[in-house]
Amino acid sequence: MNQDIYQLAKDDTQLAQALADAVRSVAAQEGSILLLTPSGQALRFALCSSPGSGKLIDTQQPVTRGVVGLVASFQQPTINNALDTDPQHDPSVDEKVGSTTRSQMAVPLSDAYQEYGVVTAINASNAAGFTNDDLQAYLAAAKAITARLAELAGGLARA
């Protein structure tokens, strides 16, 4: 994916609203859209529904680190309600914003033509964490977010 799609996505009000709606639909405290860099070697925070969004936007995380990197690499959604005990968890983002991620849901953003990145939901309001019903809702939200990213990419191709 080229740099232009990142800039378009970062400023897109439809994507921002879709993310906010998705986060609210699963009662998460926050969530983010991370897009693959042009090299495909890292994920970059494009949009955040988070109190720490100012610290996260433009931050990159290698696809070789963390649960989100695994989701991007293997294109498989995941729920993890005990991140503090998961050796795959990369605490660098928590350290950057000064928070603690207890639970996380991550869903790949891809279609038949393109892998765009990952959408996350962080810290379920429910003490038990995220559920399979939450995952189903987030998969539907990811589909809508992916469709919007494809529209943006299509507009670039026509330009």
Secondary structure, 3 states (H helix, E strand, C coil): CCHHHHHHHHCCHHHHHHHHHHHHHCCEEEEEEEEECCCCCEEEEEEEECCCHHHHCCCEEECCCHHHHHHHHHCCCEEECCHHHCCCCCCHHHHHHCCCCCCEEEEEEECCCCEEEEEEEEEECCCCCCCHHHHHHHHHHHHHHHHHHHHHHHHHHHC
